[in-house]
Amino acid sequence: MTPHSSAPEELTDRAAAPFRFANPDSKRRMLMIVNPYATTVSERLRQLVLYALQGRFEVDAVDTEAPGHAVELCRRAAHEGYDVVVAFGGDGTVNEAANGLIGSPADPSPTPLCCLPGGSANVFAKMLGIPGDVVDATEHLLAMADDWRPRRVDLGVVNGRYFTFASGLGLDASVVERVDSNPRLKSRLGAYYFAWVAVTTFLRRYLLRPPRLELQASGKTLGGVTAIIQNGSPFTYFQNRPIEITDGAALDSGELTGGVLHRATLLSMPFIAWRAFSPRARVVAHRQVSGLTGLHEFTVRSADERPLPLQVDGDYLGEVDEARYSILPDALSVVS
């Protein structure tokens, strides 16, 4: 999907022209990792963003070539001492970048992560306060050069994979799997395709005899058909409308929050969906949903020997019999 026709010209006028750096010797080194297959990324937009950022940074730009490539690029960037890595793509690209930049708990990576929106939701970028429009986001990054304030945020962990804002098992992950299998419709229809897939997946796979799971945490066992785990708020966006599932999630809380959907019925799901879109109603207040806060280490496993679909940050990871979750406080350096 190509960007709106006015965006490249607007980017040149609004982003490149106002910012000129008087002292090139003091530019920070930036590695921009570009997912060329992301929803709104085109070669022309890539070049214009690169041109604009070069006004304030010493920029190297690399396109990802396959799943996992961004992880390796970020590991090298941290080793080579880049001042910042910018993930230009969707939340999957950001997730890989975070997994590449994370160091050991004793020696976390000092290289901060930043984002440019290029996907359908760009949840983590919005959480960091980066505008959802690529022109505004580029201006934001340029202004950031004069107000450089790296900070640390938590990362969630599931089965050894880090996630920045959310993970899910069950219906949520099944929807992600189906959406990712048709990138053309995902690009063309965006959030509306997610909504259509969610409804049809529920009717086909979760209305009658869905795979069941158990979440065990803090001495409690909760059974259900879907588990949502959040490291930040909101869970996702529909267009620019925040969709919240659990309560109390924050990127710097040192804790995870969770929600378990016990049953997915024709009567309950429309009301749960309404609560997710409502700015006042709470999903976890519905009688078919239980919420958990203050989570540090817990396990979600299959309750009926059927494997469970798993997703992190909107990327489908496959089916698992068990998912072990934990939180890694202050694990990732970000700048925004």
Summary of the structure (lengths in Angstrom):
residues: 336
radius of gyration: 20.0
end to end distance: 26.4
largest distance: 65.3
contacts: 1161
relative contact order: 0.15
helix: 32%
strand: 32%
